[in-house]
Amino acid sequence: MTSIEKDFADVRRLTRIALPESDRYVFRLGAAVYGFASVSSFMAEVICHMDPEKSRTELEAKTGGRLADAFKQTVAKIEHLEPEAFAAGQQAYELFRTLNDERSDIIHSYPITSTAGNQILHRRQDATEPRGQGQTLTFGKPAKHFEVTDEFMDTFLARLHQVNERLYFIRDIFRPTVQPVA
């Protein structure tokens, strides 16, 4: 038994919860959740580089959707100052919004036995109608029914990487790397 297999076996012994048999599936699931949290934290850092008046602590306390909104607002302020960073910021925002929705889908999914006979997560959300709440309007959402497969998580992780790369691009513009003196 490898050290990784031992680690997974130790985790399985901690609970009677039925975990998927596939260690790879559990690993991908953890990487998706952790990776999203990491990119969210980095997004808060980048916001603070673009606008030093922002509080990183307050930004990191926001939900993914509110953090994305704060990022979009900050990116809008740099459109004429740093056009390349603005373009990268728009791309990062759009990807992050989609990933935030998908991360919510992962978190709000439930276990099923897949058609292949494996334990896997499944997302089911019925369609919702738009409704008003005071001064705000909640938009309706289409129905969703899908399995959270290895392929879904691989694609999710690849797009997280794309957001991360765009954030590095922006950070490098606003906080250039200082080369050590030889």
C-alpha positions as CSV (number, residue, x, y, z in Angstrom):
1,M,0.0,0.0,0.0
2,T,1.4,3.4,-1.0
3,S,1.4,6.3,1.4
4,I,-1.4,7.9,-0.6
5,E,-3.5,4.7,-0.4
6,K,-2.8,4.6,3.3
7,D,-3.9,8.3,3.7
8,F,-7.1,7.5,1.9
9,A,-7.7,4.4,4.0
10,D,-7.1,6.4,7.2
11,V,-9.7,9.0,6.1
12,R,-12.2,6.2,5.3
13,R,-11.8,4.7,8.7
14,L,-12.8,8.1,10.3
15,T,-16.4,7.8,9.2
16,R,-19.2,5.5,8.4
17,I,-20.2,7.9,5.5
18,A,-20.2,6.0,2.3
19,L,-17.4,7.6,0.2
20,P,-16.8,6.7,-3.4
21,E,-14.5,3.7,-3.9
22,S,-12.4,5.7,-6.3
23,D,-9.6,7.6,-4.5
24,R,-9.0,9.5,-7.7
25,Y,-12.6,10.8,-7.6
26,V,-12.3,11.9,-4.0
27,F,-9.0,13.5,-4.8
28,R,-10.4,15.4,-7.7
29,L,-13.4,16.5,-5.6
30,G,-11.1,17.9,-2.9
31,A,-8.8,19.5,-5.5
32,A,-11.9,21.3,-7.1
33,V,-13.1,22.6,-3.8
34,Y,-9.7,23.6,-2.5
35,G,-8.6,25.0,-5.8
36,F,-11.7,27.3,-6.0
37,A,-10.9,28.6,-2.5
38,S,-7.3,29.2,-3.5
39,V,-8.3,31.1,-6.6
40,S,-10.9,33.1,-4.6
41,S,-8.2,34.2,-2.1
42,F,-5.8,35.1,-5.0
43,M,-8.6,37.1,-6.6
44,A,-9.0,39.1,-3.4
45,E,-5.2,39.8,-3.4
46,V,-5.3,41.0,-7.0
47,I,-8.2,43.3,-6.2
48,C,-6.1,44.9,-3.5
49,H,-3.2,45.4,-5.9
50,M,-5.6,47.1,-8.4
51,D,-7.2,49.2,-5.6
52,P,-5.1,49.5,-2.4
53,E,-8.1,51.0,-0.6
54,K,-9.8,47.6,-0.6
55,S,-9.6,45.3,2.5
56,R,-8.4,41.8,1.7
57,T,-10.0,40.5,4.9
58,E,-13.4,41.9,3.8
59,L,-13.0,40.6,0.3
60,E,-12.1,37.1,1.5
61,A,-15.2,37.1,3.7
62,K,-17.5,37.5,0.6
63,T,-19.3,34.6,-1.1
64,G,-18.0,33.7,-4.5
65,G,-20.6,35.7,-6.3
66,R,-20.0,38.8,-4.3
67,L,-16.3,38.5,-4.7
68,A,-16.8,38.2,-8.5
69,D,-18.9,41.4,-8.4
70,A,-16.2,43.3,-6.4
71,F,-13.6,42.0,-8.9
72,K,-15.7,43.2,-11.9
73,Q,-16.1,46.7,-10.3
74,T,-12.4,47.0,-9.6
75,V,-11.5,45.8,-13.1
76,A,-13.9,48.4,-14.6
77,K,-11.8,51.2,-12.9
78,I,-8.6,50.1,-14.7
79,E,-10.0,50.0,-18.3
80,H,-8.1,53.1,-19.5
81,L,-5.2,52.9,-17.0
82,E,-4.2,49.3,-18.0
83,P,-6.1,48.0,-21.0
84,E,-4.3,44.6,-21.1
85,A,-5.1,44.0,-17.4
86,F,-8.7,45.1,-18.1
87,A,-9.1,42.6,-20.9
88,A,-7.5,39.8,-18.7
89,G,-9.8,40.9,-15.9
90,Q,-12.9,40.6,-18.0
91,Q,-11.9,37.1,-19.0
92,A,-11.1,36.1,-15.5
93,Y,-14.5,37.5,-14.3
94,E,-16.5,35.6,-16.8
95,L,-14.7,32.3,-16.1
96,F,-14.9,32.8,-12.4
97,R,-18.7,33.5,-12.5
98,T,-19.2,30.2,-14.3
99,L,-16.9,28.4,-12.0
100,N,-18.7,29.8,-9.0
101,D,-22.0,28.4,-10.2
102,E,-20.4,25.1,-10.9
103,R,-18.7,25.0,-7.5
104,S,-22.2,25.6,-6.0
105,D,-23.4,22.7,-8.1
106,I,-20.7,20.5,-6.7
107,I,-21.4,21.5,-3.1
108,H,-25.2,21.1,-3.5
109,S,-25.1,17.8,-5.2
110,Y,-25.9,14.5,-3.6
111,P,-24.5,10.9,-3.9
112,I,-26.1,8.4,-6.3
113,T,-25.0,5.2,-7.9
114,S,-24.1,6.0,-11.5
115,T,-25.1,4.0,-14.5
116,A,-21.6,2.5,-14.3
117,G,-22.3,1.3,-10.8
118,N,-20.0,3.8,-9.0
119,Q,-20.8,6.2,-6.1
120,I,-20.8,9.6,-7.7
121,L,-22.3,13.0,-7.0
122,H,-25.4,14.2,-8.9
123,R,-26.8,17.7,-9.3
124,R,-30.5,18.2,-9.6
125,Q,-32.0,21.6,-9.6
126,D,-35.5,22.3,-10.8
127,A,-36.2,25.4,-12.9
128,T,-37.1,28.5,-10.9
129,E,-39.2,31.4,-11.9
130,P,-38.0,35.0,-11.6
131,R,-39.4,36.7,-8.5
132,G,-39.2,40.1,-6.9
133,Q,-37.9,40.7,-3.4
134,G,-38.3,44.3,-2.4
135,Q,-36.1,46.4,-4.6
136,T,-34.3,43.4,-6.2
137,L,-35.3,40.8,-8.7
138,T,-34.1,37.2,-8.4
139,F,-33.6,35.8,-11.9
140,G,-35.1,32.5,-12.9
141,K,-32.8,29.6,-13.4
142,P,-33.1,26.7,-15.9
143,A,-33.3,23.1,-14.6
144,K,-30.0,21.2,-14.2
145,H,-29.6,17.5,-14.0
146,F,-26.1,16.0,-14.3
147,E,-23.5,13.8,-12.7
148,V,-20.3,15.3,-11.3
149,T,-18.0,13.1,-13.2
150,D,-14.2,12.9,-13.3
151,E,-14.4,14.7,-16.7
152,F,-16.5,17.5,-15.2
153,M,-14.0,18.1,-12.4
154,D,-11.0,17.9,-14.8
155,T,-12.6,20.6,-16.9
156,F,-13.4,22.6,-13.8
157,L,-9.8,22.4,-12.6
158,A,-8.5,23.4,-16.1
159,R,-10.6,26.5,-16.1
160,L,-9.6,27.4,-12.6
161,H,-6.0,27.3,-13.9
162,Q,-7.1,29.7,-16.7
163,V,-8.5,32.2,-14.1
164,N,-5.4,31.8,-12.0
165,E,-3.1,32.6,-15.0
166,R,-5.1,35.7,-15.8
167,L,-4.9,36.8,-12.2
168,Y,-1.1,36.4,-12.3
169,F,-1.0,38.4,-15.5
170,I,-2.9,41.3,-13.7
171,R,-0.8,41.0,-10.6
172,D,2.4,41.2,-12.5
173,I,1.2,44.5,-14.1
174,F,0.3,46.1,-10.8
175,R,3.0,44.5,-8.7
176,P,6.0,43.8,-10.9
177,T,8.4,41.2,-9.7
178,V,11.6,42.8,-8.3
179,Q,14.7,41.0,-9.4
180,P,17.3,40.5,-6.7
181,V,20.5,42.4,-7.0
182,A,23.4,40.1,-7.8
